[in-house]
Amino acid sequence: MRLTVIGTGYLGATHAACMAELGHEVVGVDVDAGKIAALRAGRAPFHEPGLSALLARHTASGRLRFTTAYEEAGAFGQVHFVCVGTPQRRDCDGADLSCVESAFAGIARHARKGALLVGKSTVPVGTAARLAEEHGAEIAWNPEFLREGFAVEDTLRPDRLVFGVRTGRAERLLRQVYGPVLAAGTPLVVTDFATAELAKTAANSFLATKISFINAMAEVCEAAGGDVRKLSEVLGCDGRIGRAYLRAGVGFGGGCLPKDIRAFAHRSAELGVDLGFLHAVDAINMRRRDRTVALARELCGGSVLGARVAVLGAAFKPDSDDVRDSPALNVAARLGLDGADVTVYDPEALDNARKAFPLLGYALSVPEALRGAELVLLLTEWPRFREIDPRWAAGLVSRPRIVDGRGVLDPDRWTAAGWRFCALGMS
């Protein structure tokens, strides 16, 4: 089929490359000429495992190309996917839909008769119906469920597909688009617009709630003298609860979870439904950053003023260079404001971190970051950080003190190597 993808950020660039991988002809559209130039050259404008290879292969074959012109895209496509961002509004917790509205208006103006416009962006419930009425076009909603670091896998081999449609024709077209994925046995839920829009925000809200629940239990463990790691182990054995995302730490960040739960609570309140528990989820998450800073101060005798601090991690999660609302950088910056001499290292996110926090120090390797440090904080759980030999690391630092902000290190191993070890949720 001939598909277009409007917006070539994280979601759009990945979707475009993966649709080409499925055998479709694809045109990606963006107003950012610099981004389009990079994509035309087969280069991903961000770090995502496996994406660069797909872009290079399919731009070279001609199956995938990029443009800044809606006219070109409209004349080309049978199905148009809108994949632009919906950041939090500046004046409230609601979602900023200006990019979504602009993208739908731009493609609707130039789309051929009979083309299907498909939203993938995360939007407040009710958006699809309003856009369908405004543009008089056939619209469907096909929410994304991508995990940064696994986006290619999640697009080509998703754990579910959701089609929000009003006509059998829209469903048939989407079934054609995802033919190879459906043939592989991927579960499909065909539903109405509202349910499809709610699917992503509900999933993110449940995930955020689970993460904040175990972090709240970490607070209780610290107060009561318990061990949140053992508590997580007990809870994870319950099949109704499961082990995933039950690791206490510095909390979630990124460009989706925080703003999505706020927007969901905001939209629900507009509909007369009180989801106040999501505000508590958000508050617990932010408190974890406070507690991490407090642990750093405690390990330094009450103040980090003048202390040489190494922060391992800048991205909000491993296998990503995304530093939006990164807990790691938030903690690093706060320690810097407290007078610490902070040096940050991350395998992929250093350039983005420097742009966001230019006053912090940065290292190009783990040894450079650790050398002479009086305190180490592990704040992004990259595999290479988990695998650090504590005896080797002790030979680089000036004082062996560490805060495991992700609950991924073995306390006994680090303590045996001479480190003073602290982690969230451990007394």
C-alpha positions as CSV (number, residue, x, y, z in Angstrom):
1,M,0.0,0.0,0.0
2,R,1.0,3.7,-0.3
3,L,1.2,5.2,3.2
4,T,2.2,8.5,4.6
5,V,3.4,9.3,8.1
6,I,2.9,12.9,9.3
7,G,5.5,13.8,11.9
8,T,8.9,12.2,12.0
9,G,9.8,12.4,15.7
10,Y,10.3,9.3,17.8
11,L,6.9,7.7,16.9
12,G,6.7,8.8,13.3
13,A,10.2,7.9,12.2
14,T,9.9,4.5,13.7
15,H,6.4,3.9,12.3
16,A,7.5,5.0,8.8
17,A,10.6,2.7,8.8
18,C,8.7,-0.2,10.1
19,M,5.8,0.2,7.6
20,A,8.5,0.1,4.8
21,E,9.9,-3.0,6.4
22,L,6.4,-4.6,6.2
23,G,6.5,-4.0,2.4
24,H,4.6,-0.7,2.0
25,E,5.7,2.3,0.1
26,V,6.0,5.2,2.6
27,V,6.4,8.9,2.6
28,G,7.3,10.7,5.8
29,V,6.3,14.3,6.3
30,D,7.7,16.9,8.7
31,V,8.0,20.7,8.8
32,D,11.5,20.4,10.2
33,A,13.8,20.6,7.1
34,G,16.9,19.6,9.1
35,K,15.2,16.5,10.4
36,I,14.0,15.6,6.9
37,A,17.5,16.0,5.4
38,A,18.9,13.6,8.0
39,L,16.2,11.0,7.4
40,R,16.6,11.2,3.6
41,A,20.3,10.3,4.2
42,G,19.1,7.3,6.2
43,R,20.1,8.7,9.6
44,A,17.9,8.5,12.7
45,P,17.7,11.9,14.5
46,F,17.7,10.0,17.9
47,H,19.0,6.8,19.4
48,E,16.7,3.8,19.0
49,P,18.1,0.3,18.6
50,G,17.6,-1.2,15.1
51,L,16.0,2.0,13.6
52,S,19.1,3.3,11.8
53,A,19.5,0.0,9.9
54,L,15.8,0.1,8.7
55,L,16.1,3.7,7.6
56,A,19.3,3.1,5.7
57,R,17.9,0.0,4.0
58,H,14.6,1.4,2.9
59,T,15.7,4.9,1.9
60,A,18.3,3.2,-0.3
61,S,15.7,1.0,-1.9
62,G,13.4,3.9,-2.5
63,R,10.6,2.3,-0.6
64,L,10.9,5.0,2.1
65,R,11.3,8.7,1.3
66,F,10.7,12.0,3.2
67,T,9.3,15.4,2.3
68,T,8.2,18.7,3.8
69,A,5.3,19.0,1.4
70,Y,1.8,18.1,2.4
71,E,0.8,18.3,-1.3
72,E,3.2,15.6,-2.2
73,A,2.0,13.4,0.6
74,G,-1.7,14.0,-0.1
75,A,-1.3,13.0,-3.8
76,F,0.6,9.9,-2.8
77,G,-1.1,8.2,0.1
78,Q,-4.0,5.9,0.5
79,V,-3.7,5.9,4.3
80,H,-2.2,8.8,6.3
81,F,-0.9,8.2,9.8
82,V,-0.7,11.3,12.1
83,C,2.2,10.7,14.6
84,V,2.9,14.1,16.1
85,G,3.5,15.0,19.7
86,T,1.0,16.1,22.3
87,P,3.1,17.8,25.1
88,Q,1.6,19.1,28.3
89,R,0.1,22.6,28.0
90,R,1.9,25.5,29.7
91,D,-1.3,26.8,31.4
92,C,-2.6,23.5,32.8
93,D,-2.2,19.7,32.9
94,G,-4.1,19.2,29.7
95,A,-2.6,18.0,26.4
96,D,-1.5,20.5,23.8
97,L,-3.2,19.4,20.6
98,S,-1.9,22.2,18.3
99,C,0.4,19.9,16.4
100,V,-2.3,17.2,16.0
101,E,-4.8,19.8,14.8
102,S,-2.3,21.3,12.4
103,A,-1.3,17.9,11.0
104,F,-4.9,16.8,10.4
105,A,-5.7,20.1,8.8
106,G,-2.6,19.9,6.6
107,I,-3.2,16.4,5.3
108,A,-7.0,16.7,5.0
109,R,-6.6,19.7,2.8
110,H,-4.5,17.7,0.3
111,A,-5.6,14.1,0.7
112,R,-7.1,12.3,-2.3
113,K,-10.8,11.4,-2.2
114,G,-11.3,8.2,-0.2
115,A,-8.1,8.4,1.7
116,L,-8.1,7.3,5.4
117,L,-6.7,9.5,8.1
118,V,-5.4,7.6,11.1
119,G,-4.4,9.1,14.4
120,K,-1.6,7.4,16.4
121,S,-0.8,10.3,18.7
122,T,-1.9,10.1,22.4
123,V,-4.9,12.4,22.7
124,P,-7.7,13.3,25.1
125,V,-10.8,11.2,24.6
126,G,-13.2,12.9,22.3
127,T,-10.5,14.2,19.9
128,A,-11.1,11.8,17.1
129,A,-14.8,12.5,16.9
130,R,-14.2,16.2,16.9
131,L,-11.6,16.0,14.1
132,A,-13.8,13.8,12.0
133,E,-16.6,16.4,12.2
134,E,-14.3,19.3,11.6
135,H,-12.6,17.9,8.5
136,G,-15.4,15.8,7.0
137,A,-12.9,13.0,6.4
138,E,-12.9,9.3,7.2
139,I,-10.8,9.0,10.3
140,A,-9.6,6.0,12.4
141,W,-7.6,5.9,15.7
142,N,-4.8,3.4,16.0
143,P,-3.0,4.1,19.3
144,E,0.7,3.3,19.7
145,F,2.1,1.3,22.6
146,L,5.9,1.8,22.0
147,R,8.5,1.5,24.7
148,E,11.6,3.5,24.0
149,G,14.5,1.1,23.4
150,F,12.1,-1.5,22.0
151,A,10.1,0.7,19.5
152,V,11.1,-1.3,16.4
153,E,10.2,-4.6,18.0
154,D,7.0,-3.1,19.4
155,T,5.9,-1.9,15.9
156,L,6.8,-5.1,14.0
157,R,5.8,-7.6,16.7
158,P,3.4,-5.7,19.0
159,D,1.6,-7.4,21.8
160,R,-1.7,-6.0,20.6
161,L,-3.3,-3.8,17.9
162,V,-6.2,-1.4,18.5
163,F,-8.4,0.0,15.7
164,G,-10.9,2.7,16.6
165,V,-13.2,2.9,13.6
166,R,-16.6,3.9,12.5
167,T,-16.8,2.0,9.2
168,G,-16.1,-1.5,7.9
169,R,-14.0,0.1,5.2
170,A,-11.6,1.8,7.7
171,E,-11.2,-1.5,9.4
172,R,-10.4,-3.3,6.1
173,L,-7.8,-0.7,5.2
174,L,-6.1,-1.0,8.5
175,R,-6.2,-4.8,8.3
176,Q,-4.4,-4.5,5.0
177,V,-1.8,-2.1,6.5
178,Y,-1.0,-4.5,9.3
179,G,-1.5,-7.7,7.3
180,P,1.8,-9.3,8.1
181,V,1.5,-8.4,11.8
182,L,-2.0,-9.9,12.1
183,A,-0.9,-13.0,10.1
184,A,1.7,-13.6,12.8
185,G,-1.1,-13.9,15.4
186,T,-1.0,-10.4,17.0
187,P,-4.3,-9.9,19.0
188,L,-6.6,-7.2,17.5
189,V,-9.2,-5.2,19.3
190,V,-11.6,-3.3,17.0
191,T,-13.6,-0.7,18.9
192,D,-15.0,2.8,18.8
193,F,-13.1,6.1,18.8
194,A,-13.4,6.8,22.5
195,T,-12.2,3.4,23.7
196,A,-9.2,3.5,21.3
197,E,-8.2,6.9,22.6
198,L,-8.5,5.7,26.2
199,A,-6.4,2.6,25.5
200,K,-3.0,4.3,25.7
201,T,-3.7,6.7,28.5
202,A,-5.3,3.9,30.6
203,A,-2.3,1.6,30.0
204,N,0.2,4.4,30.9
205,S,-1.8,5.3,34.0
206,F,-1.9,1.7,35.2
207,L,1.8,1.3,34.6
208,A,2.6,4.6,36.4
209,T,0.4,3.5,39.3
210,K,2.2,0.2,39.7
211,I,5.6,2.0,39.7
212,S,4.5,4.5,42.2
213,F,2.9,1.8,44.4
214,I,6.2,0.0,44.9
215,N,7.9,3.4,45.5
216,A,5.3,4.2,48.1
217,M,6.1,0.8,49.7
218,A,9.8,1.8,49.6
219,E,8.9,4.8,51.8
220,V,7.1,2.6,54.2
221,C,10.0,0.2,54.3
222,E,12.4,3.0,55.1
223,A,10.2,4.2,57.9
224,A,9.5,0.7,59.3
225,G,13.0,-0.9,58.8
226,G,11.9,-3.2,56.0
227,D,13.5,-4.2,52.7
228,V,11.5,-3.2,49.6
229,R,13.5,-5.6,47.4
230,K,12.3,-8.6,49.4
231,L,8.8,-7.1,49.6
232,S,8.8,-6.8,45.8
233,E,9.9,-10.4,45.5
234,V,7.0,-11.5,47.6
235,L,4.5,-9.4,45.7
236,G,5.8,-10.6,42.3
237,C,5.1,-14.2,43.2
238,D,1.4,-13.4,43.2
239,G,0.1,-14.1,39.7
240,R,-2.5,-11.4,40.0
241,I,0.2,-8.8,40.5
242,G,3.3,-10.0,38.6
243,R,7.0,-9.1,38.9
244,A,7.2,-6.5,36.1
245,Y,7.8,-2.9,37.2
246,L,7.9,-3.7,40.9
247,R,11.5,-2.4,41.4
248,A,11.7,0.6,43.7
249,G,13.8,3.5,42.5
250,V,14.1,7.2,41.6
251,G,10.8,7.0,39.6
252,F,9.6,7.3,36.0
253,G,10.2,10.2,33.6
254,G,10.4,10.7,29.8
255,G,8.1,12.4,27.4
256,C,5.0,10.1,27.9
257,L,4.2,8.8,31.3
258,P,4.3,12.0,33.3
259,K,2.4,14.2,30.9
260,D,0.0,11.4,29.9
261,I,-1.3,10.7,33.4
262,R,-1.7,14.5,34.1
263,A,-3.6,14.9,30.8
264,F,-5.8,11.9,31.6
265,A,-6.7,13.2,35.0
266,H,-7.4,16.6,33.5
267,R,-9.6,15.3,30.7
268,S,-11.5,13.0,33.1
269,A,-12.2,15.9,35.4
270,E,-13.7,17.8,32.4
271,L,-16.0,14.8,31.9
272,G,-17.0,14.9,35.6
273,V,-14.9,11.9,36.6
274,D,-12.5,12.3,39.5
275,L,-9.2,10.4,39.0
276,G,-7.5,12.1,41.9
277,F,-5.5,9.0,42.6
278,L,-3.4,9.9,39.6
279,H,-2.3,13.1,41.3
280,A,-1.1,10.9,44.2
281,V,0.7,8.7,41.7
282,D,2.4,11.7,40.3
283,A,3.3,13.1,43.7
284,I,4.8,9.8,44.9
285,N,6.9,9.7,41.7
286,M,8.3,13.2,42.3
287,R,9.0,12.5,46.0
288,R,11.4,9.8,44.9
289,R,13.7,12.4,43.4
290,D,13.5,14.3,46.7
291,R,14.5,11.2,48.6
292,T,17.4,10.4,46.3
293,V,18.8,13.9,46.8
294,A,18.3,13.5,50.6
295,L,20.2,10.1,50.5
296,A,23.1,11.8,48.7
297,R,23.2,14.5,51.4
298,E,23.1,11.9,54.2
299,L,26.0,9.9,52.7
300,C,28.0,13.2,52.5
301,G,27.4,14.0,56.2
302,G,24.5,16.3,55.7
303,S,25.7,18.5,52.8
304,V,27.0,17.9,49.3
305,L,28.6,21.4,49.2
306,G,32.0,21.0,47.5
307,A,31.6,17.2,47.1
308,R,32.8,15.6,43.9
309,V,29.7,13.6,42.7
310,A,29.6,11.1,39.8
311,V,26.1,10.5,38.3
312,L,25.8,7.4,36.1
313,G,23.0,8.0,33.7
314,A,21.3,11.0,32.0
315,A,18.6,9.4,29.8
316,F,15.3,8.7,31.5
317,K,15.7,5.0,30.8
318,P,18.3,2.7,29.2
319,D,18.5,2.2,25.4
320,S,17.5,5.8,24.8
321,D,19.0,9.2,24.4
322,D,15.8,10.9,25.6
323,V,16.4,13.3,28.6
324,R,12.8,14.7,28.8
325,D,11.8,14.9,32.4
326,S,14.8,12.6,33.3
327,P,14.9,11.8,37.0
328,A,18.7,11.3,36.6
329,L,19.3,14.8,35.3
330,N,16.8,16.3,37.7
331,V,18.7,14.9,40.7
332,A,22.1,15.8,39.1
333,A,21.0,19.4,38.6
334,R,19.6,19.7,42.2
335,L,22.9,18.4,43.6
336,G,24.7,21.0,41.5
337,L,22.5,23.7,42.9
338,D,23.4,22.4,46.4
339,G,27.0,23.1,45.6
340,A,28.2,19.7,44.5
341,D,30.8,19.3,41.7
342,V,28.7,17.0,39.5
343,T,30.0,14.9,36.6
344,V,27.5,13.0,34.5
345,Y,28.1,10.0,32.2
346,D,25.7,8.3,29.9
347,P,26.4,6.0,26.9
348,E,24.0,7.7,24.5
349,A,22.4,10.9,26.0
350,L,25.4,13.2,26.7
351,D,24.6,15.6,23.8
352,N,21.0,16.0,24.8
353,A,22.0,16.3,28.4
354,R,24.5,19.1,27.7
355,K,21.8,21.0,25.8
356,A,19.3,20.6,28.6
357,F,21.7,21.2,31.5
358,P,24.9,23.0,30.2
359,L,26.2,23.9,33.7
360,L,26.7,20.3,34.8
361,G,30.0,18.5,34.1
362,Y,30.2,15.6,31.7
363,A,32.5,12.6,31.3
364,L,33.1,10.5,28.2
365,S,33.5,7.2,30.1
366,V,32.7,5.4,33.3
367,P,36.3,5.6,34.6
368,E,36.5,9.4,33.8
369,A,33.2,9.9,35.7
370,L,34.3,7.9,38.8
371,R,37.9,9.1,39.1
372,G,38.2,11.1,42.3
373,A,34.5,10.9,43.2
374,E,33.4,11.2,46.8
375,L,29.9,9.9,46.0
376,V,28.4,7.9,43.1
377,L,24.8,7.8,42.1
378,L,23.5,5.2,39.7
379,L,20.3,6.8,38.2
380,T,19.8,5.1,34.8
381,E,20.0,1.3,34.7
382,W,22.2,0.8,31.6
383,P,23.5,-2.8,31.6
384,R,27.1,-1.5,31.6
385,F,26.4,0.2,34.9
386,R,25.0,-2.9,36.5
387,E,28.1,-4.8,35.5
388,I,30.6,-2.5,37.1
389,D,33.1,-4.4,39.3
390,P,32.8,-2.7,42.7
391,R,36.4,-3.5,43.6
392,W,37.7,-2.0,40.4
393,A,35.5,1.1,40.9
394,A,36.7,1.5,44.5
395,G,40.2,2.0,43.1
396,L,39.0,5.0,41.1
397,V,37.0,7.0,43.6
398,S,38.3,9.0,46.5
399,R,35.6,7.7,48.9
400,P,33.6,4.5,48.1
401,R,30.0,5.7,48.7
402,I,27.1,4.9,46.3
403,V,23.4,5.5,46.0
404,D,21.7,2.8,43.9
405,G,18.8,4.8,42.6
406,R,17.4,2.0,40.4
407,G,17.6,-1.0,42.7
408,V,19.8,-3.0,40.3
409,L,23.0,-3.5,42.2
410,D,23.8,-6.3,44.7
411,P,24.2,-4.6,48.1
412,D,26.2,-7.5,49.6
413,R,28.7,-7.5,46.7
414,W,29.3,-3.7,46.9
415,T,29.5,-3.7,50.7
416,A,32.0,-6.5,50.6
417,A,34.1,-4.4,48.3
418,G,34.3,-1.7,50.9
419,W,31.5,0.6,49.7
420,R,29.0,2.4,51.9
421,F,25.8,1.4,50.0
422,C,22.4,3.0,50.1
423,A,19.3,2.3,48.0
424,L,15.7,3.5,48.1
425,G,13.5,1.4,50.3
426,M,16.3,-0.2,52.3
427,S,16.8,0.8,56.0
